[in-house]
C-alpha cells in the first residue's frame, strides 16, 4: 500500500513541478532566513551572517536536485529531456532528419503493408468462437503435386456421418445467385452449405434461426428450401424489416424462404469471400439449373470441407482417424469399383490441416510469392538501417568534440549512449508513423492486384493489433540497428585526446577505422541483391508477356452470358446466339464476332478422353466448344481443312477440329483431316480441320493438345457461352450496346459481363506481376538509399578533411588528383560490396528459380546489368563530394581549424 502511495505521489509530482519547486524554494529560503536571523542575533554583520547561514545549510542547488529526485521519477524526466534534446538536434539538421525519416518510412511502410497482406491471408483467424478447433480437410494422392481441397458430394455425405474425430463436418461452395427484384435480376454472392455448417462455426443468428440438417435434404424442409441472409443484405434488400423471417426470395426463378439473418461479423468459412445468401446444398440443382452437380455424384468435385474437432481430439489424432476411414468411405460412397480401385492405386487418403483461418484459394495461390516478397521487404529494411547507421556514424564523428567535452564535465558514457539512442528512437518513431500512414494505401493496392477482376472476392487488409505489434517490433529493431553501433563508436576511445588534437587527428583516425566501410559495403551488397532479384523477375515477366500465345489478344473483348434461367433450349438457343452475334457484328468498329465455352487464360478448363487406332489408347485432350468464325476472331491460323459453319447442326455428323499438338498426339504425325476420332461414350467425330496450338489455361506451360467442338452440335441443356468480339478502338460503347441488346433479346438473363483477353493474361500471371512490380520498386529504392548513404557518408568525411585538402592543394596537388583521391574511397567500397553482393545474389537467386519463366537464376546479362546500374549510381554519389572537395580554396581551408 505504501509503495502504491509513493508511486502515485511521484506520478502526481510530474504535473505539479512549478508549484512544488516554488514551495521548495520558499521552504529552503525560510531555513536560510532563520539561520541568518540567529547569526545576526549573535552579533555578526548581515554579510557575515548570510555567508555563515549558507555555509551551515550546505549546497542549495544540490539540495534542490536531491529533493527533486526523491519526489519525482528521474528516469522519466531524463527521458523527456532526451526527447526534447533529440528533437532540437533533428531540427538543427532538418535535411538529415527528413532523409532519415523518409528512408525508414520506406522500409517500415513496405514491411507493414506486406505483413498486413500476409496477416489478412494467413494469420487472421475467422471471427467465430474457438476458431482454433477448426480444421480444413483435403485429399492427398500420390499422382498430385499439391493436395486437393475439393470433395464430391457422395464422399462428403459419407464423411459427414462419421464423428470419431469431428463433432461437426461442414461443406460449402461459393456461388453467384440470380435474385429477382422489382427492378429486374440482381447478381448476389452466395454460398451453398451443408446442414451442419452454422453449427460447426458456432455463430448465433441475429434474427430467426440457422440452417440445419432438416433444411439440407431433397426438397428442403416442410415449406421448401430456406435461406439465411447476411445482415448487410437484410438492411439493403429488406430495409431492416423486423419481420423478414418468413419472407420469400426468388432465386433462379424459384421461391426460397428467409429463415434467419446472420450478424455482420459472420463471413463464413472463407475469409476472402462475403456471401450474402446461404442456401442448403440440396438446392444446387434448383439454383444451378439446368446443370446438376449433385446428380453427377462422384464424377465432379465441387465442395470444400471444414470440420470442428471433437473435444479432446488433437489434429494428429484426427489425421489418424481420417487415414483409417479413407478406404471405408470410398467403398461406402462410390459404386464404381473401377474408379475406387484407381483411387486406391494413387494412395487416396483424407487429411486435415489447421483451419483457424478457414480456407482460401488466394492463400494457396499466393503463400509462396508473399513470403518471397516479404523477404525482399526485410532486405529493404536492413538496407535502410545500414544506410542510416552509416550516416549517423559520419554525423557522430563531427560531434566528437561535443561528446568529449560533456564526458569531461562529468557525463557518463551510458548517459551519452542513452541520449544518442533516443535520437535514433525518434527517427524510428517518426519513420514508423509515416510508414503506417501509407501502409493501408499500399496494402489495398496489393490486395487489388491479388484479387484481380473478381467482383465478389475481398481481402481485408485493415490494420489490427497484430499489425501494430509487428510495426512496434520492427521499429524497435530498427532503433537498435540504426543507433546502437554509432552510439557505441561515438563514445569510445580517448575523447579527451580528441579535444586536444582537433579535426586533423580525427580525420586521420577516421580513415583507419574499418567499421564504416564494412557497413557501406554491406549496403552495396544488399542493394545489388535486390537489383539482381528485380532484374530476374522483370526479365521473366517480360518473357511471359512475349511468349507465343497462338492467338492475338489485342482488341478482343469477352462478353460472358449466363443463359441458365431463360426459356430457350436446343436449336432455338443456337439461333439466339447466331442472332445476338449478328447484332453485335453490326455495332461500330466491330470486326468479327464468335462464341466459346472456354475463353483462353480465363481460369476455366474442360478436358476429355479421345482415341484413334494410332493413339495407343485414350489420350487426355483439352476441349472447347466454339462458334463459326472463332479462329478468325482470335486470329488462330487454320493449318488445313475448314472452319465450323452454322449448318453443322445436330442432325449432321459430329464434327471436330484439332490443334496441331492434338493431331500429332492422336494420329502420330499423319494427316488428320477427314479421319475419325472416338470420344467419350464411344461417340465418333469427323476431323474437318487442324489449327495452330494456343495457350489454354496458363502461359507458363507448353501449349496443350486441344480439340474444338461446334456449339451448333452441343447437346447440353441451355449452355452458356461467352461472346468473343474483335474490334478497334474503345470498348465502352460496345458494353452499353451489348447490355441493351441482351435486355431486348433475353430480358430474363443478367446483363453480360465484359472483360478482355488482356485482362485474362494479366490475371493468369498476377503473382508474377506483383513480385516483379514490387521487386522493381524495392530495387529502385535500394539504389536511391545506397546513393544517399554513399553520398552522405563521403560528404561528411570530406567536409572534415577540408584542412587536409587545403594543405595538399597549397603544396601543389592538382584538382584532378583531389577528385581521384576522394572518389577512390567510395570506389573501393562499391567494388568490394558489389563482389560480395554478386556472390550472395547467386546463392539467393535459387530461391527465385521456381518463380522464373524462361530465365536462368544466374542469367549473366541480368547480373552484368545490375552491377552496371549500381556502378553508375555509386559513381554519381561519389563524384559530387569529390568535385566539391576539389573546389576548396587553400587559404579558406587552412582557416577552418
Secondary structure in CASP SS format (residue, H / E / C, confidence):
PFRMAT SS
TARGET T0000
AUTHOR 0000-0000-0000
METHOD secondary structure of the structure
MODEL  1
X C 1.00
X H 1.00
X H 1.00
X H 1.00
X H 1.00
X H 1.00
X H 1.00
X H 1.00
X H 1.00
X H 1.00
X H 1.00
X H 1.00
X H 1.00
X C 1.00
X C 1.00
X C 1.00
X H 1.00
X H 1.00
X H 1.00
X H 1.00
X H 1.00
X H 1.00
X H 1.00
X H 1.00
X H 1.00
X H 1.00
X H 1.00
X H 1.00
X H 1.00
X H 1.00
X H 1.00
X H 1.00
X H 1.00
X H 1.00
X H 1.00
X H 1.00
X H 1.00
X H 1.00
X H 1.00
X H 1.00
X H 1.00
X C 1.00
X C 1.00
X C 1.00
X C 1.00
X H 1.00
X H 1.00
X H 1.00
X H 1.00
X H 1.00
X H 1.00
X H 1.00
X H 1.00
X H 1.00
X H 1.00
X H 1.00
X H 1.00
X C 1.00
X C 1.00
X H 1.00
X H 1.00
X H 1.00
X H 1.00
X H 1.00
X H 1.00
X H 1.00
X H 1.00
X H 1.00
X H 1.00
X H 1.00
X H 1.00
X C 1.00
X C 1.00
X H 1.00
X H 1.00
X H 1.00
X H 1.00
X H 1.00
X H 1.00
X H 1.00
X H 1.00
X H 1.00
X H 1.00
X H 1.00
X H 1.00
X H 1.00
X H 1.00
X H 1.00
X H 1.00
X H 1.00
X H 1.00
X H 1.00
X C 1.00
X H 1.00
X H 1.00
X H 1.00
X H 1.00
X H 1.00
X H 1.00
X H 1.00
X H 1.00
X H 1.00
X H 1.00
X H 1.00
X H 1.00
X H 1.00
X H 1.00
X H 1.00
X H 1.00
X H 1.00
X H 1.00
X H 1.00
X H 1.00
X H 1.00
X H 1.00
X H 1.00
X H 1.00
X H 1.00
X H 1.00
X H 1.00
X H 1.00
X H 1.00
X H 1.00
X C 1.00
X C 1.00
X C 1.00
X C 1.00
X C 1.00
X C 1.00
X C 1.00
X H 1.00
X H 1.00
X H 1.00
X E 1.00
X E 1.00
X E 1.00
X E 1.00
X E 1.00
X E 1.00
X E 1.00
X C 1.00
X C 1.00
X C 1.00
X C 1.00
X C 1.00
X C 1.00
X C 1.00
X E 1.00
X C 1.00
X C 1.00
X E 1.00
X E 1.00
X H 1.00
X H 1.00
X H 1.00
X H 1.00
X H 1.00
X H 1.00
X H 1.00
X H 1.00
X C 1.00
X C 1.00
X C 1.00
X C 1.00
X C 1.00
X E 1.00
X E 1.00
X E 1.00
X E 1.00
X E 1.00
X E 1.00
X E 1.00
X E 1.00
X E 1.00
X E 1.00
X E 1.00
X E 1.00
X E 1.00
X E 1.00
X E 1.00
X E 1.00
X C 1.00
X C 1.00
X E 1.00
X E 1.00
X E 1.00
X E 1.00
X E 1.00
X E 1.00
X E 1.00
X E 1.00
X E 1.00
X E 1.00
X C 1.00
X C 1.00
X C 1.00
X H 1.00
X H 1.00
X H 1.00
X H 1.00
X H 1.00
X C 1.00
X C 1.00
X C 1.00
X E 1.00
X E 1.00
X E 1.00
X E 1.00
X C 1.00
X C 1.00
X C 1.00
X C 1.00
X C 1.00
X C 1.00
X C 1.00
X C 1.00
X C 1.00
X C 1.00
X C 1.00
X C 1.00
X E 1.00
X C 1.00
X C 1.00
X E 1.00
X C 1.00
X E 1.00
X E 1.00
X E 1.00
X E 1.00
X E 1.00
X H 1.00
X H 1.00
X H 1.00
X H 1.00
X H 1.00
X H 1.00
X H 1.00
X C 1.00
X C 1.00
X C 1.00
X C 1.00
X C 1.00
X C 1.00
X C 1.00
X C 1.00
X C 1.00
X C 1.00
X E 1.00
X E 1.00
X E 1.00
X E 1.00
X C 1.00
X C 1.00
X E 1.00
X E 1.00
X E 1.00
X E 1.00
X E 1.00
X E 1.00
X E 1.00
X E 1.00
X E 1.00
X C 1.00
X C 1.00
X C 1.00
X C 1.00
X C 1.00
X C 1.00
X C 1.00
X E 1.00
X C 1.00
X C 1.00
X E 1.00
X C 1.00
X C 1.00
X C 1.00
X E 1.00
X E 1.00
X E 1.00
X E 1.00
X H 1.00
X H 1.00
X H 1.00
X H 1.00
X H 1.00
X H 1.00
X H 1.00
X C 1.00
X C 1.00
X C 1.00
X C 1.00
X C 1.00
X H 1.00
X H 1.00
X H 1.00
X H 1.00
X H 1.00
X H 1.00
X H 1.00
X C 1.00
X E 1.00
X E 1.00
X E 1.00
X E 1.00
X E 1.00
X E 1.00
X E 1.00
X E 1.00
X E 1.00
X C 1.00
X C 1.00
X C 1.00
X C 1.00
X C 1.00
X H 1.00
X H 1.00
X H 1.00
X H 1.00
X H 1.00
X H 1.00
X H 1.00
X H 1.00
X H 1.00
X H 1.00
X H 1.00
X H 1.00
X H 1.00
X H 1.00
X H 1.00
X H 1.00
X H 1.00
X H 1.00
X H 1.00
X C 1.00
X C 1.00
X C 1.00
X H 1.00
X H 1.00
X H 1.00
X H 1.00
X H 1.00
X H 1.00
X H 1.00
X H 1.00
X H 1.00
X C 1.00
X C 1.00
X C 1.00
X E 1.00
X E 1.00
X E 1.00
X E 1.00
X E 1.00
X E 1.00
X C 1.00
X C 1.00
X C 1.00
X E 1.00
X C 1.00
X C 1.00
X H 1.00
X H 1.00
X H 1.00
X H 1.00
X H 1.00
X H 1.00
X H 1.00
X H 1.00
X H 1.00
X H 1.00
X H 1.00
X H 1.00
X H 1.00
X H 1.00
X H 1.00
X H 1.00
X H 1.00
X H 1.00
X H 1.00
X H 1.00
X H 1.00
X H 1.00
X H 1.00
X H 1.00
X H 1.00
X H 1.00
X H 1.00
X H 1.00
X H 1.00
X H 1.00
X H 1.00
X H 1.00
X H 1.00
X H 1.00
X H 1.00
X H 1.00
X H 1.00
X C 1.00
X C 1.00
X H 1.00
X H 1.00
X H 1.00
X H 1.00
X H 1.00
X H 1.00
X H 1.00
X H 1.00
X H 1.00
X C 1.00
X C 1.00
X C 1.00
X C 1.00
X H 1.00
X H 1.00
X H 1.00
X H 1.00
X H 1.00
X H 1.00
X H 1.00
X H 1.00
X H 1.00
X H 1.00
X H 1.00
X H 1.00
X H 1.00
X H 1.00
X H 1.00
X H 1.00
X H 1.00
X H 1.00
X H 1.00
X H 1.00
X H 1.00
X H 1.00
X H 1.00
X H 1.00
X H 1.00
X H 1.00
X H 1.00
X H 1.00
X H 1.00
X H 1.00
X H 1.00
X H 1.00
X H 1.00
X H 1.00
X H 1.00
X H 1.00
X H 1.00
X H 1.00
X H 1.00
X C 1.00
X C 1.00
X C 1.00
X C 1.00
X C 1.00
X E 1.00
X C 1.00
X C 1.00
X C 1.00
X C 1.00
X C 1.00
X C 1.00
X C 1.00
X H 1.00
X H 1.00
X H 1.00
X H 1.00
X H 1.00
X H 1.00
X H 1.00
X H 1.00
X H 1.00
X H 1.00
X H 1.00
X H 1.00
X H 1.00
X H 1.00
X H 1.00
X H 1.00
X H 1.00
X H 1.00
X H 1.00
X H 1.00
X H 1.00
X H 1.00
X H 1.00
X H 1.00
X H 1.00
X H 1.00
X C 1.00
X C 1.00
X C 1.00
X C 1.00
X H 1.00
X H 1.00
X H 1.00
X H 1.00
X H 1.00
X H 1.00
X H 1.00
X H 1.00
X H 1.00
X H 1.00
X H 1.00
X H 1.00
X H 1.00
X H 1.00
X H 1.00
X H 1.00
X H 1.00
X H 1.00
X C 1.00
X C 1.00
X H 1.00
X H 1.00
X H 1.00
X H 1.00
X H 1.00
X H 1.00
X H 1.00
X H 1.00
X H 1.00
X H 1.00
X H 1.00
X H 1.00
X H 1.00
X H 1.00
X H 1.00
X H 1.00
X H 1.00
X H 1.00
X H 1.00
X H 1.00
X H 1.00
X H 1.00
X H 1.00
X H 1.00
X H 1.00
X H 1.00
X H 1.00
X H 1.00
X H 1.00
X H 1.00
X H 1.00
X C 1.00
X C 1.00
X C 1.00
X C 1.00
X C 1.00
X C 1.00
X C 1.00
X C 1.00
X C 1.00
X C 1.00
X E 1.00
X E 1.00
X E 1.00
X E 1.00
X E 1.00
X C 1.00
X C 1.00
X C 1.00
X C 1.00
X C 1.00
X C 1.00
X C 1.00
X C 1.00
X C 1.00
X H 1.00
X H 1.00
X H 1.00
X H 1.00
X H 1.00
X H 1.00
X H 1.00
X H 1.00
X H 1.00
X H 1.00
X H 1.00
X H 1.00
X H 1.00
X H 1.00
X H 1.00
X H 1.00
X C 1.00
X C 1.00
X C 1.00
X C 1.00
X E 1.00
X E 1.00
X E 1.00
X E 1.00
X E 1.00
X E 1.00
X E 1.00
X C 1.00
X C 1.00
X C 1.00
X C 1.00
X C 1.00
X C 1.00
X C 1.00
X C 1.00
X C 1.00
X C 1.00
X E 1.00
X E 1.00
X E 1.00
X E 1.00
X E 1.00
X C 1.00
X C 1.00
X C 1.00
X C 1.00
X C 1.00
X C 1.00
X C 1.00
X E 1.00
X E 1.00
X E 1.00
X E 1.00
X E 1.00
X E 1.00
X E 1.00
X E 1.00
X C 1.00
X C 1.00
X C 1.00
X H 1.00
X H 1.00
X H 1.00
X H 1.00
X H 1.00
X C 1.00
X C 1.00
X C 1.00
X E 1.00
X E 1.00
X E 1.00
X E 1.00
X C 1.00
X C 1.00
X C 1.00
X C 1.00
X C 1.00
X C 1.00
X C 1.00
X C 1.00
X C 1.00
X C 1.00
X C 1.00
X C 1.00
X C 1.00
X E 1.00
X E 1.00
X E 1.00
X E 1.00
X E 1.00
X H 1.00
X H 1.00
X H 1.00
X H 1.00
X H 1.00
X H 1.00
X H 1.00
X H 1.00
X C 1.00
X C 1.00
X C 1.00
X C 1.00
X C 1.00
X C 1.00
X C 1.00
X C 1.00
X E 1.00
X E 1.00
X E 1.00
X C 1.00
X H 1.00
X H 1.00
X H 1.00
X C 1.00
X E 1.00
X E 1.00
X E 1.00
X E 1.00
X E 1.00
X E 1.00
X E 1.00
X E 1.00
X C 1.00
X C 1.00
X C 1.00
X C 1.00
X C 1.00
X C 1.00
X C 1.00
X C 1.00
X C 1.00
X C 1.00
X C 1.00
X C 1.00
X C 1.00
X C 1.00
X E 1.00
X E 1.00
X E 1.00
X E 1.00
X E 1.00
X H 1.00
X H 1.00
X H 1.00
X C 1.00
X C 1.00
X C 1.00
X C 1.00
X C 1.00
X C 1.00
X C 1.00
X C 1.00
X E 1.00
X E 1.00
X E 1.00
X E 1.00
X E 1.00
X E 1.00
X C 1.00
X C 1.00
X C 1.00
X C 1.00
X H 1.00
X H 1.00
X H 1.00
X H 1.00
X H 1.00
X H 1.00
X H 1.00
X H 1.00
X H 1.00
X H 1.00
X H 1.00
X H 1.00
X H 1.00
X H 1.00
X C 1.00
X C 1.00
X C 1.00
X C 1.00
X C 1.00
X C 1.00
X C 1.00
X E 1.00
X E 1.00
X E 1.00
X E 1.00
X H 1.00
X H 1.00
X H 1.00
X H 1.00
X H 1.00
X H 1.00
X H 1.00
X H 1.00
X C 1.00
X H 1.00
X H 1.00
X H 1.00
X H 1.00
X H 1.00
X H 1.00
X H 1.00
X H 1.00
X H 1.00
X H 1.00
X H 1.00
X H 1.00
X H 1.00
X H 1.00
X H 1.00
X H 1.00
X H 1.00
X H 1.00
X H 1.00
X H 1.00
X H 1.00
X H 1.00
X H 1.00
X H 1.00
X H 1.00
X H 1.00
X H 1.00
X H 1.00
X H 1.00
X H 1.00
X H 1.00
X H 1.00
X H 1.00
X H 1.00
X H 1.00
X C 1.00
X H 1.00
X H 1.00
X H 1.00
X H 1.00
X H 1.00
X H 1.00
X H 1.00
X H 1.00
X H 1.00
X C 1.00
X C 1.00
X C 1.00
X C 1.00
X H 1.00
X H 1.00
X H 1.00
X H 1.00
X H 1.00
X H 1.00
X H 1.00
X H 1.00
X H 1.00
X H 1.00
X H 1.00
X H 1.00
X H 1.00
X H 1.00
X H 1.00
X H 1.00
X H 1.00
X H 1.00
X H 1.00
X H 1.00
X H 1.00
X H 1.00
X H 1.00
X H 1.00
X H 1.00
X H 1.00
X H 1.00
X H 1.00
X H 1.00
X H 1.00
X H 1.00
X H 1.00
X H 1.00
X H 1.00
X H 1.00
X H 1.00
X H 1.00
X C 1.00
X C 1.00
X C 1.00
X C 1.00
X C 1.00
X C 1.00
X C 1.00
X C 1.00
X H 1.00
X H 1.00
X H 1.00
X H 1.00
X H 1.00
X H 1.00
X H 1.00
X H 1.00
X H 1.00
X H 1.00
X H 1.00
X H 1.00
X H 1.00
X H 1.00
X H 1.00
X H 1.00
X H 1.00
X H 1.00
X H 1.00
X H 1.00
X H 1.00
X H 1.00
X H 1.00
X H 1.00
X H 1.00
X H 1.00
X H 1.00
X C 1.00
X C 1.00
X C 1.00
X H 1.00
X H 1.00
X H 1.00
X H 1.00
X H 1.00
X C 1.00
X C 1.00
X C 1.00
END
